[in-house]
Amino acid sequence: MINVRASLHVLSALLLFLAVSLVFPLAVSLIYGESTTVHYLTTIALAAGIGFLGYFTTKATVELRIKDGFIIVTMGWIIFAAFGALPFYLSSAIPSYTDSFFETMSGFTTTGASILTEIESLPHSLLFWRSFTHWLGGMGIILLSLAILPLLGIGGMQLFKAEVPGPSPDKLSPRIRETAKLLWFVYVLITVVETALLMFADMNLFDALCHSFGTVATGGFSTKNTSVAYYNSAWVDYILTAFMVIAGINFSLHYQCLNRRISYWKDEEFRFFIGIIFVATLIIGVDVFYLNDFNFSKSLRETLFQVVSIITTTGFGSADYETWSTTSQLVLFVLMFIGGCAGSTGGGMKVVRILVLIKFCRAELKRMLHPQAVLPVRLGERIVPRDIVSNIAGYFLIYMLLFAGGIIFMSSLGLDLPTSLGSVVATMSNIGPGLGGVGPTDNFAFIPTIGKWFLAFLMLVGRLEIFTVMVLLSRSFWRR
């Protein structure tokens, strides 16, 4: 049975947290003397008013259950996007609420898909808020709240299971609140270091901070119309490439390595992740090498940047990969599905799932030759339980069915096949740029209204790893 009162209590607290978060872009608005100040104050007042009302009228001490966790996580993202869109809409920077919601959902889900055609014309505070939504959504709004708001100590583990990326989250600490604090410590540390390095590479503080938000969260929103290509700097490209790789790795692994408990190379998922990047860079690099008139350094830089940007689902652009060969585009298309490591801020299916599926298929092929053999699926030193393998196989099937259904739906709106393919995979995998009409030099402004709401739904489904949202659509979930 669903505990409505307790769920509303937590959702109200999250709305209060959003009100507090809006203070940061409000401060930016005041610093630059922008007219958006009144719109932030209006949104803060609205969010805080509803949040306080809900919080004090639904006070509950009942333990949250698994079902409550799924509802809170899913509705938490929707509420954040709904209220977070108001500064864009009220300021008329994005006149349509549909477009404002799309842009904000894209931010909080770290997708990076945009409807904006003139990004640089936006006030600094809106550019900051746009990137800040990435940063908040990167590790997970619910997980952030677990670290800061003590009230979520009641049944927080259910929220952690529903929210944290990957098939089976590793607890760094027995207490979920301590786990959240440890993960966020690593997250903030990486953000600060990257911001400092980008400033040394001649970015100003504002741009460095916004691009760090987009990198660490693997979001991809830039403050420039041409994204990272605007800077035309090898230093900027390599710094962003390095931190995109860092953001695409399991954050619990970062913490363990900082504490010298384990080295990165001992983790099989990490090795597979780096291997994919190496092979993809090698394949595409040959093509780009010829396109750049045999300029090795430029070819390596462009290829490595785009490969890392796509597989980590960041979506920054330093080159127009749609001018590359069909083979190169197909390699990037495959990378869009793979995504980052489990426990990272990246989207996609996750590297560990792909690794387990490959090992499972290999074991099944061997079993056909040796029916009596016991062939467990191993990940490193550990045997992957059969139920986890089944869960991953089910996830893959639902992912592909949803992908196919999404293509059919978008095609029915009059979009061509490359654009339908690109828009669905770009939103489901939380990448941002796709193929066709939504490629790296295009945007989503031309998508019909119903298509934007559908793609916003795919962003949410992809960010919360499908099961978290889809389970709410099943009849059995709502039965007593």
C-alpha positions in Angstrom: 0.0 0.0 0.0 1.2 3.5 -0.9 1.8 5.9 1.9 0.4 9.1 0.3 0.9 11.3 3.3 4.6 10.4 3.8 5.3 10.7 0.1 3.7 14.2 -0.1 5.8 15.2 2.9 9.1 14.3 1.2 8.0 15.8 -2.1 7.2 19.0 -0.2 10.6 19.0 1.3 12.2 18.6 -2.2 10.2 21.6 -3.4 11.7 23.6 -0.5 15.1 22.4 -1.6 14.4 23.6 -5.1 13.5 27.0 -3.7 16.9 27.1 -1.9 18.7 26.1 -5.1 17.1 29.0 -7.0 18.9 31.4 -4.7 22.1 30.8 -6.6 20.8 32.0 -10.0 19.1 34.8 -8.2 22.5 35.9 -6.8 23.9 35.8 -10.4 21.0 37.9 -11.5 21.7 40.5 -8.8 25.5 40.5 -9.6 24.8 41.3 -13.3 21.9 43.6 -12.6 19.5 41.6 -14.7 15.7 42.0 -15.0 15.3 38.3 -14.2 15.6 39.0 -10.5 11.8 39.4 -10.1 11.1 36.1 -11.9 13.4 34.2 -9.6 11.8 35.8 -6.5 8.4 34.8 -7.9 9.4 31.2 -8.5 11.1 31.0 -5.1 8.0 32.3 -3.4 5.7 29.9 -5.2 7.9 26.9 -4.6 8.6 27.8 -0.9 4.9 28.6 -0.3 3.6 25.3 -1.7 6.5 23.4 -0.1 5.9 24.8 3.4 2.2 24.2 3.1 2.7 20.6 2.1 5.5 19.9 4.5 3.7 21.1 7.7 0.3 19.6 6.7 1.6 16.1 5.9 4.0 15.5 8.7 4.5 11.8 9.0 6.8 9.4 10.9 5.8 6.3 9.0 8.6 4.3 7.3 8.7 4.7 3.5 8.2 1.6 1.5 9.6 0.5 -1.9 6.5 1.8 -3.7 6.9 5.2 -2.0 10.5 5.4 -3.2 9.5 4.9 -6.8 6.7 7.5 -6.6 8.9 10.1 -4.8 11.8 9.7 -7.2 9.7 9.9 -10.4 7.4 12.8 -9.1 10.5 14.6 -7.6 12.0 14.9 -11.1 8.7 16.0 -12.7 8.1 18.6 -9.9 11.7 20.0 -10.2 11.3 20.3 -14.0 7.8 21.9 -13.7 8.9 24.6 -11.2 12.4 24.9 -12.6 11.0 25.9 -15.9 9.3 29.0 -14.5 12.3 31.4 -14.7 12.6 30.7 -18.4 8.9 31.1 -19.0 8.2 34.1 -16.8 11.1 36.0 -18.2 9.9 35.3 -21.8 13.4 34.0 -22.6 11.6 30.9 -23.7 8.0 32.1 -24.4 6.4 28.6 -24.6 5.9 26.6 -21.3 6.4 23.4 -23.3 9.8 24.6 -24.5 10.7 25.8 -21.0 9.7 22.4 -19.5 11.7 20.6 -22.2 14.8 22.7 -21.6 14.6 22.2 -17.8 13.8 18.5 -17.9 16.8 18.2 -20.3 18.9 20.0 -17.7 17.8 18.0 -14.6 18.1 14.7 -16.5 21.6 15.8 -17.7 20.4 15.2 -21.3 21.6 18.5 -22.9 19.0 18.5 -25.7 18.0 22.2 -26.3 15.3 24.1 -28.1 17.4 27.3 -28.0 18.7 28.8 -31.2 20.5 31.8 -29.7 22.0 30.6 -26.4 24.4 33.6 -26.0 21.5 36.0 -26.0 20.2 34.6 -22.7 20.9 36.6 -19.5 23.8 35.3 -17.4 21.5 34.1 -14.6 19.4 31.9 -17.0 22.6 30.5 -18.5 23.8 29.7 -15.0 20.5 28.2 -13.9 20.4 26.1 -17.1 23.9 24.6 -16.3 23.2 24.4 -12.6 20.2 22.1 -13.3 22.7 19.7 -14.8 24.9 19.8 -11.7 21.9 19.2 -9.4 20.6 16.4 -11.6 24.0 14.8 -12.2 24.3 12.8 -9.0 20.6 12.8 -8.4 18.3 15.3 -6.8 17.1 12.7 -4.3 20.6 11.6 -3.4 21.6 15.3 -2.9 18.7 15.7 -0.6 19.7 12.6 1.4 23.0 14.2 2.1 21.6 17.6 3.2 18.0 17.1 4.5 17.9 15.0 7.7 14.2 14.4 7.3 14.9 11.9 4.5 16.5 9.6 7.1 13.1 7.9 7.3 13.3 5.1 4.8 16.0 6.7 2.7 17.4 3.4 1.4 14.3 2.8 -0.7 15.0 6.1 -2.4 18.6 5.2 -2.9 17.7 1.9 -4.6 15.3 3.7 -7.0 17.5 6.6 -7.7 21.2 5.6 -7.9 22.4 4.8 -11.4 23.4 1.2 -12.4 22.0 -2.3 -11.8 23.1 -2.7 -8.2 24.4 0.3 -6.3 27.3 -0.2 -3.9 27.0 1.3 -0.5 30.2 3.0 0.5 28.9 3.3 4.1 26.2 1.3 6.0 24.2 4.5 6.4 22.6 5.9 3.3 23.1 9.5 4.4 26.8 9.0 4.9 27.0 7.3 1.5 25.4 10.4 -0.1 27.8 12.7 1.7 30.8 10.7 0.5 29.6 10.7 -3.1 28.9 14.4 -3.1 32.3 15.2 -1.6 33.9 13.5 -4.6 31.4 15.3 -6.9 32.1 18.7 -5.6 35.9 18.1 -5.5 36.0 17.2 -9.2 33.9 20.2 -10.0 36.2 22.6 -8.2 39.4 21.1 -9.8 37.9 21.3 -13.3 36.8 24.9 -12.9 40.3 25.9 -11.8 41.9 24.1 -14.7 39.5 25.7 -17.3 40.3 29.1 -15.9 44.0 28.4 -16.4 43.1 27.6 -20.0 41.8 31.2 -20.4 38.1 30.6 -19.7 36.5 33.2 -17.5 35.1 32.1 -14.2 31.5 32.1 -15.3 32.1 30.0 -18.4 34.5 27.7 -16.6 31.9 27.1 -13.8 29.0 26.5 -16.3 31.1 24.1 -18.4 32.3 22.2 -15.3 28.6 21.8 -14.3 27.9 20.3 -17.7 31.0 18.1 -17.7 30.9 16.6 -14.2 27.1 15.9 -14.7 27.7 14.6 -18.2 25.0 17.1 -19.3 26.5 19.1 -22.1 24.8 22.5 -21.9 27.3 25.2 -23.0 27.1 29.0 -22.7 28.0 29.3 -26.4 26.0 28.7 -29.6 28.7 26.5 -31.1 29.4 24.7 -27.8 33.0 23.9 -27.1 34.0 24.5 -30.7 33.7 28.2 -29.9 37.0 28.2 -27.9 39.1 26.4 -30.6 41.5 25.5 -27.8 43.5 22.2 -27.5 43.8 22.8 -23.7 40.1 23.3 -23.3 39.3 20.2 -25.3 41.8 17.9 -23.5 40.7 19.2 -20.0 37.1 18.6 -20.8 37.9 15.2 -22.3 39.7 14.1 -19.2 36.9 15.2 -16.9 34.2 13.6 -19.1 36.1 10.3 -18.7 36.3 10.9 -14.9 32.5 11.7 -14.8 31.8 8.5 -16.8 33.4 6.3 -14.2 31.7 4.9 -11.2 31.9 7.5 -8.4 32.2 4.9 -5.7 35.3 3.7 -7.5 36.7 7.3 -7.4 36.2 7.3 -3.6 37.8 3.9 -3.1 40.8 4.9 -5.2 41.2 8.2 -3.3 41.3 6.1 -0.1 43.7 3.7 -1.8 41.4 0.7 -1.3 41.6 -0.3 -4.9 43.2 0.8 -8.2 41.1 1.8 -11.2 42.7 -0.9 -13.4 41.5 -3.7 -11.1 37.9 -2.9 -11.9 36.7 -4.9 -14.9 34.0 -2.4 -15.9 36.6 0.4 -16.0 39.0 -1.6 -18.2 36.1 -2.4 -20.6 35.1 1.3 -20.6 38.6 2.5 -21.5 38.9 -0.3 -24.1 35.7 0.8 -25.9 37.0 4.4 -26.0 40.4 3.2 -27.4 38.9 1.0 -30.1 36.3 3.6 -31.2 38.9 6.3 -31.3 41.1 4.1 -33.5 38.3 3.3 -36.0 37.0 6.9 -36.3 40.5 8.4 -36.1 41.5 7.0 -39.5 38.5 8.6 -41.1 39.0 12.0 -39.4 42.8 11.9 -40.2 42.0 11.9 -43.9 39.4 14.7 -43.5 41.9 16.9 -41.7 44.5 16.5 -44.4 46.7 14.2 -42.4 46.9 16.5 -39.4 47.5 14.0 -36.6 47.2 16.2 -33.5 43.9 17.8 -34.7 42.5 14.5 -35.7 43.3 12.8 -32.4 41.9 15.8 -30.5 38.6 15.9 -32.4 38.1 12.1 -32.5 38.9 11.5 -28.8 36.7 14.4 -27.7 33.7 13.3 -29.7 34.1 9.6 -28.7 34.3 10.5 -25.0 31.6 13.1 -25.3 29.2 10.5 -26.8 30.0 7.4 -24.7 29.8 9.4 -21.5 26.5 11.0 -22.8 27.8 14.5 -22.2 27.1 15.8 -25.7 29.5 18.6 -25.9 30.5 19.4 -29.5 33.9 20.3 -30.8 33.3 19.1 -34.4 30.3 18.3 -36.7 30.4 14.5 -36.7 27.7 14.4 -39.3 30.3 15.4 -41.9 32.2 12.2 -41.0 31.8 8.9 -42.9 28.9 6.6 -42.4 31.1 4.1 -40.6 32.2 6.8 -38.1 28.6 7.9 -37.5 27.5 4.3 -36.9 30.3 3.8 -34.3 29.1 6.9 -32.5 25.5 5.7 -32.8 26.5 2.4 -31.0 28.3 4.4 -28.3 25.1 6.3 -27.7 23.4 3.1 -26.5 26.3 2.0 -24.3 26.7 5.1 -22.1 28.9 5.5 -19.0 29.7 3.2 -16.1 27.2 2.2 -13.5 27.4 4.6 -10.6 28.5 7.5 -12.9 26.5 10.5 -13.9 26.4 9.2 -17.5 23.3 7.8 -19.2 22.8 5.0 -21.6 22.5 1.3 -20.8 25.7 1.5 -18.8 28.9 -0.3 -19.6 28.5 -3.0 -16.9 25.2 -4.1 -18.4 26.7 -4.5 -21.8 29.7 -6.4 -20.3 27.4 -8.8 -18.4 25.2 -9.4 -21.5 28.3 -10.2 -23.6 29.5 -12.7 -20.9 26.0 -14.2 -20.7 25.8 -14.7 -24.4 29.3 -16.3 -24.5 28.3 -18.6 -21.6 25.1 -19.7 -23.4 27.1 -20.5 -26.6 29.4 -22.7 -24.6 26.5 -24.3 -22.9 25.2 -25.4 -26.3 28.4 -27.4 -26.8 28.6 -28.6 -23.2 25.0 -28.9 -21.8 26.1 -30.3 -18.4 28.7 -27.6 -17.7 28.2 -25.1 -14.9 29.1 -21.7 -16.5 28.3 -18.8 -14.2 28.7 -15.2 -15.4 31.6 -13.6 -13.6 32.4 -9.9 -13.2 36.0 -9.7 -11.9 36.3 -12.1 -9.0 32.5 -12.2 -8.3 29.8 -14.4 -9.8 26.9 -12.4 -11.0 23.7 -13.8 -9.5 21.2 -15.3 -12.0 18.5 -12.8 -11.0 20.8 -9.9 -11.7 21.5 -11.3 -15.2 17.8 -11.8 -15.8 17.2 -8.2 -14.7 19.8 -6.9 -17.1 18.4 -9.0 -20.0 14.9 -7.7 -19.2 16.2 -4.1 -19.0 17.9 -4.5 -22.5 14.7 -5.9 -24.0 12.4 -3.1 -22.6 15.0 -0.5 -23.6 15.0 -1.7 -27.2 11.2 -2.1 -27.4 10.8 1.5 -26.0 13.4 2.7 -28.5 11.6 1.0 -31.4 8.2 2.4 -30.2 9.7 5.9 -29.9 11.0 5.8 -33.4 7.6 4.9 -34.7 5.9 7.6 -32.7 8.4 10.3 -33.8 8.1 9.2 -37.4 4.3 9.5 -37.2 4.8 13.2 -36.5 6.4 13.7 -39.9 10.1 13.4 -39.0 12.5 11.6 -41.3 14.1 8.3 -40.2 17.6 9.7 -39.2 15.9 12.5 -37.1 13.5 10.0 -35.5 16.4 7.7 -34.6 18.6 10.5 -33.4 15.9 12.2 -31.3 14.9 9.0 -29.5 18.4 7.7 -28.7 19.6 11.2 -27.8 16.9 11.6 -25.2 16.6 8.0 -23.9 20.4 7.9 -23.4 20.5 11.4 -22.1 23.1 12.5 -24.7 21.6 15.7 -26.2 22.7 15.9 -29.8 21.7 13.0 -32.0 21.6 12.5 -35.8 19.7 14.1 -38.7 17.8 17.2 -37.8 18.9 17.0 -34.2 22.6 16.6 -34.9 25.5 18.4 -33.2 24.9 21.7 -35.0 21.1 21.6 -34.8 18.5 21.7 -32.0 15.0 20.4 -31.0 13.1 23.7 -31.6 11.3 22.4 -34.7 9.9 19.2 -33.0 6.1 19.4 -32.7 4.7 20.1 -29.3 3.5 16.6 -28.6 6.9 15.3 -29.7 8.6 17.5 -27.2 6.5 16.2 -24.3 7.2 12.6 -25.5 10.9 13.3 -25.7 10.8 14.9 -22.2 9.2 11.7 -21.0 12.0 9.6 -22.6 14.6 11.8 -20.9 12.9 11.0 -17.5 12.7 7.3 -18.3 16.3 7.2 -19.5 17.6 9.1 -16.5 15.8 6.9 -14.0 16.8 3.7 -15.8 13.4 2.8 -17.3 12.2 0.4 -14.5 11.7 3.3 -11.9 9.2 5.0 -14.2 7.7 2.1 -16.1 6.8 0.3 -12.9 4.4 3.1 -12.1 2.5 2.3 -15.4 1.8 -1.3 -14.3 -1.5 -2.3 -12.7 0.2 -4.5 -10.1 2.0 -1.4 -8.7 -1.3 0.3 -7.7 -2.9 -2.8 -6.2 -3.1 -3.1 -2.5 
